[in-house]
Amino acid sequence: MAIFSAGEAMAEAPMEEFLGRHVLDPANSTFAQDLRESMLIGYGTGNSRENQQGNRPETGRGRRPRTRKDADSDQS
């Protein structure tokens, strides 16, 4: 799904920024490789779980947040 791919890219950018600042040779670093693999495994696990459970990602669109008025009308 496109949302998961976008989330993966959003997680990858700060990771690469971190590696660029704190690892002398990110291309040949075992730590950098472990970090990249862990991120990809995490996204793979999430995508696999989504496929098994059938839940779609939520973007927050189309929902109106509950207000105090909503809560008050629930109690009536």
Secondary structure, 3 states (H helix, E strand, C coil): CHHHHHHHHHHHHHHHHHHHHHCCCCCCCHHHHHHHHHHHHHHHHHHHHHHHHCCCCCCCCCCCCCCHHHHHHHHC
